[in-house]
Amino acid sequence: MNETLQLMHSHRSVRSYQDKPIAPELLDAILDAAWKGPTSINGQQVSLVVVQDAERRGRIAEIAGGQPWIAQAPVFVVVVMDFHKTHLGVEMAGEKQVIHDSVEAFAVGSVDAGIALGNMITAAHAAGLGVVPIGGIRRDPQAMIDLLDLPELTFPLVGLVIGHVQDDAEPKPRLPRSSFVHRESYQAAELAGHIAAYDDTLRRHWQDIGRADGEPWTANTARYYRQVYFPKVAPVARAQGFGFEQ
């Protein structure tokens, strides 16, 4: 197994960072890993907003529900779905953009944002840095839009904390591989058993690392998915010019 695969297989989310800047050329290399990633139809409907100002990072930590590692690490990158950029391009071609009035736009934008996020994670790990993705910026997307001066037809989907690790984290066990990799067709029959086994595995993991507040996967997932836990996403997206008619 080569070094890149080893890095990807050992991913963990770090929530403790040194007060140490990232070299500009190294940060640029990580950002370029996202920039050079693939996008649907080469639409490039993703932009990054790099936040290094301490006051702004502190504000984002509050917006995200009180996540101090956002303020602690020197860099926070916001991955933005950007159909403002494509809108300008379509107009320059003498046409009218309509894709933003469809669910397809959110699907395309989210997929491409995810590719950019994954590329940055791998690049940061390869540079010896720690990361943690932050979906909590969608807790109050309008506040993020205002803070970052995002134009219409954009939406802040996810952020990434990047920094030098202070206290490293343990990789978290995953659901059994056979619940993830399906051959030829979706294999549903064994899924409940895999989930039950994973609850037991995760309980042992929390005990081993001394996390008394750790929950089994079923309980943790239910705590979020029994509700729409970021209810402002749809109304703010609509206010930004996105529709869901198609």
C-alpha positions as CSV (number, residue, x, y, z in Angstrom):
1,M,0.0,0.0,0.0
2,N,1.5,3.4,-1.0
3,E,1.8,6.4,1.3
4,T,-1.3,8.2,0.0
5,L,-3.6,5.2,0.6
6,Q,-2.1,4.8,4.1
7,L,-2.9,8.5,4.8
8,M,-6.5,8.1,3.5
9,H,-7.1,4.9,5.5
10,S,-5.9,6.5,8.7
11,H,-8.2,9.6,8.6
12,R,-9.3,11.1,11.9
13,S,-11.0,14.4,12.8
14,V,-8.7,16.5,15.0
15,R,-10.2,19.0,17.4
16,S,-7.0,20.3,19.2
17,Y,-4.6,22.6,17.4
18,Q,-1.3,24.5,18.0
19,D,-1.2,28.3,17.8
20,K,1.1,28.0,14.8
21,P,0.6,29.4,11.3
22,I,0.6,27.3,8.1
23,A,3.3,28.3,5.6
24,P,1.6,30.2,2.7
25,E,3.1,28.0,0.0
26,L,1.8,24.9,1.8
27,L,-1.7,26.3,2.3
28,D,-1.7,27.2,-1.4
29,A,-0.8,23.7,-2.4
30,I,-3.7,22.3,-0.3
31,L,-6.1,24.8,-1.8
32,D,-4.8,23.9,-5.3
33,A,-5.7,20.2,-4.6
34,A,-9.3,21.3,-4.5
35,W,-9.0,23.7,-7.4
36,K,-7.7,21.0,-9.7
37,G,-10.4,18.5,-8.7
38,P,-13.1,17.4,-11.2
39,T,-16.5,19.1,-11.5
40,S,-19.6,18.1,-13.4
41,I,-19.5,19.3,-17.0
42,N,-16.4,21.3,-16.1
43,G,-18.9,23.8,-14.6
44,Q,-16.5,24.6,-11.7
45,Q,-19.5,25.5,-9.6
46,V,-17.4,25.6,-6.4
47,S,-15.5,28.4,-4.7
48,L,-13.4,28.5,-1.6
49,V,-13.3,31.3,1.0
50,V,-10.2,31.1,3.1
51,V,-10.6,32.6,6.6
52,Q,-7.4,33.3,8.6
53,D,-8.5,36.4,10.5
54,A,-8.8,35.4,14.2
55,E,-12.0,37.5,14.8
56,R,-13.8,36.1,11.8
57,R,-12.8,32.5,12.8
58,G,-14.1,33.2,16.3
59,R,-17.4,34.4,14.8
60,I,-17.7,31.3,12.6
61,A,-17.1,29.1,15.7
62,E,-20.1,30.8,17.3
63,I,-22.2,30.4,14.1
64,A,-21.4,26.7,14.0
65,G,-22.8,26.2,17.5
66,G,-19.7,26.8,19.6
67,Q,-16.9,24.8,18.1
68,P,-13.7,26.3,19.6
69,W,-11.3,24.4,17.3
70,I,-12.5,26.7,14.4
71,A,-11.1,29.7,16.3
72,Q,-8.1,27.7,17.6
73,A,-6.7,26.5,14.2
74,P,-5.1,29.1,11.9
75,V,-7.1,28.4,8.8
76,F,-10.8,27.8,8.1
77,V,-11.8,27.1,4.5
78,V,-15.5,27.5,3.5
79,V,-16.5,25.4,0.5
80,V,-19.2,27.4,-1.4
81,M,-21.6,26.1,-4.0
82,D,-21.2,28.8,-6.6
83,F,-23.9,29.1,-9.4
84,H,-23.2,32.9,-9.3
85,K,-20.0,32.2,-11.3
86,T,-21.8,30.0,-13.8
87,H,-24.7,32.4,-14.1
88,L,-22.2,35.1,-15.3
89,G,-20.7,32.6,-17.8
90,V,-24.1,31.6,-19.1
91,E,-25.1,35.2,-19.6
92,M,-21.8,35.9,-21.4
93,A,-22.8,33.0,-23.8
94,G,-26.1,34.8,-24.5
95,E,-28.2,32.3,-22.6
96,K,-30.3,32.2,-19.4
97,Q,-29.3,29.9,-16.5
98,V,-32.1,27.9,-15.1
99,I,-30.3,25.0,-13.4
100,H,-30.3,26.8,-10.1
101,D,-34.1,26.3,-9.9
102,S,-33.7,22.6,-9.6
103,V,-32.8,20.0,-7.0
104,E,-30.2,18.9,-9.6
105,A,-28.2,22.1,-8.9
106,F,-28.0,21.3,-5.2
107,A,-27.0,17.7,-6.1
108,V,-24.3,18.8,-8.5
109,G,-23.0,21.6,-6.2
110,S,-22.9,19.3,-3.2
111,V,-21.1,16.5,-5.1
112,D,-18.5,18.9,-6.4
113,A,-18.1,20.6,-3.1
114,G,-17.5,17.1,-1.5
115,I,-14.8,16.3,-4.1
116,A,-13.1,19.6,-3.2
117,L,-13.4,18.9,0.5
118,G,-12.0,15.4,0.1
119,N,-9.0,16.6,-1.9
120,M,-8.1,19.2,0.7
121,I,-8.4,16.6,3.5
122,T,-6.0,14.3,1.7
123,A,-3.6,17.1,0.8
124,A,-3.6,18.4,4.4
125,H,-2.9,14.9,5.8
126,A,-0.1,14.5,3.3
127,A,1.4,17.7,4.6
128,G,1.3,16.4,8.2
129,L,-1.6,18.7,9.2
130,G,-4.8,17.9,11.0
131,V,-8.3,18.6,9.8
132,V,-11.9,18.4,10.8
133,P,-14.8,19.1,8.4
134,I,-17.6,21.4,9.8
135,G,-21.1,21.1,8.6
136,G,-22.3,23.3,11.5
137,I,-21.9,26.4,9.3
138,R,-25.3,25.4,7.9
139,R,-26.8,26.0,11.4
140,D,-27.1,29.7,10.4
141,P,-26.3,30.0,6.7
142,Q,-27.5,33.5,6.5
143,A,-24.9,34.6,9.1
144,M,-22.2,32.9,7.0
145,I,-23.4,34.6,3.9
146,D,-23.4,38.0,5.6
147,L,-19.9,37.4,7.1
148,L,-18.3,36.3,3.9
149,D,-20.2,38.7,1.6
150,L,-21.5,35.9,-0.6
151,P,-23.5,37.0,-3.6
152,E,-26.8,35.5,-4.9
153,L,-26.8,32.0,-6.2
154,T,-24.1,30.9,-3.8
155,F,-24.4,28.8,-0.6
156,P,-21.9,27.9,2.1
157,L,-22.1,24.1,2.2
158,V,-19.3,23.0,4.5
159,G,-16.1,24.2,6.1
160,L,-12.7,22.7,6.9
161,V,-10.5,23.4,9.9
162,I,-6.8,23.0,9.0
163,G,-3.9,23.3,11.4
164,H,-0.9,21.8,13.2
165,V,-2.1,19.1,15.6
166,Q,-1.8,19.6,19.3
167,D,-3.5,16.5,20.7
168,D,-4.1,13.9,18.0
169,A,-7.3,11.9,17.8
170,E,-8.0,8.2,17.5
171,P,-9.5,7.0,14.2
172,K,-13.1,6.1,14.8
173,P,-14.4,2.6,13.8
174,R,-16.7,2.4,10.9
175,L,-19.7,0.3,10.1
176,P,-18.6,-3.1,8.7
177,R,-17.2,-2.9,5.3
178,S,-19.9,-5.2,3.9
179,S,-22.5,-2.6,4.9
180,F,-20.7,-0.1,2.7
181,V,-19.3,-2.0,-0.3
182,H,-22.2,-3.7,-2.2
183,R,-21.4,-6.0,-5.1
184,E,-23.6,-5.7,-8.2
185,S,-26.7,-4.7,-6.3
186,Y,-27.6,-3.3,-2.8
187,Q,-27.4,-6.0,-0.2
188,A,-30.1,-5.2,2.4
189,A,-30.7,-8.5,4.1
190,E,-27.7,-8.3,6.5
191,L,-27.8,-4.6,7.2
192,A,-29.6,-4.7,10.6
193,G,-27.1,-7.3,11.9
194,H,-24.2,-5.1,10.7
195,I,-25.6,-2.1,12.5
196,A,-26.1,-4.0,15.8
197,A,-22.5,-5.2,15.6
198,Y,-21.3,-1.7,15.0
199,D,-23.1,-0.4,18.0
200,D,-21.2,-2.9,20.1
201,T,-17.9,-1.9,18.4
202,L,-18.5,1.7,19.0
203,R,-19.4,1.3,22.6
204,R,-16.0,-0.5,23.2
205,H,-14.2,2.2,21.3
206,W,-15.7,4.9,23.6
207,Q,-14.7,2.9,26.6
208,D,-11.2,2.4,25.4
209,I,-10.6,6.1,24.9
210,G,-12.4,7.2,28.0
211,R,-15.3,8.9,26.4
212,A,-18.2,8.5,28.9
213,D,-20.4,10.6,26.7
214,G,-20.0,8.4,23.6
215,E,-23.2,7.0,22.2
216,P,-23.8,4.0,20.0
217,W,-24.3,4.8,16.3
218,T,-28.0,4.2,16.3
219,A,-28.7,6.6,19.2
220,N,-26.4,9.3,17.9
221,T,-27.8,9.1,14.4
222,A,-31.4,9.1,15.8
223,R,-30.7,12.2,17.8
224,Y,-30.0,14.2,14.7
225,Y,-32.2,12.5,12.0
226,R,-35.4,12.5,14.0
227,Q,-35.6,16.1,13.0
228,V,-34.4,18.5,10.4
229,Y,-31.5,19.7,12.5
230,F,-30.5,22.7,10.3
231,P,-33.9,24.0,9.3
232,K,-32.6,27.3,8.0
233,V,-31.0,25.7,4.9
234,A,-34.0,25.6,2.6
235,P,-35.4,29.1,3.3
236,V,-32.0,30.7,3.1
237,A,-31.2,28.8,-0.1
238,R,-34.4,30.1,-1.6
239,A,-33.5,33.6,-0.6
240,Q,-30.2,33.2,-2.3
241,G,-32.1,32.5,-5.6
242,F,-32.3,28.7,-5.6
243,G,-35.5,26.9,-6.4
244,F,-36.6,23.3,-6.1
245,E,-39.3,23.1,-8.7
246,Q,-37.6,20.5,-10.9
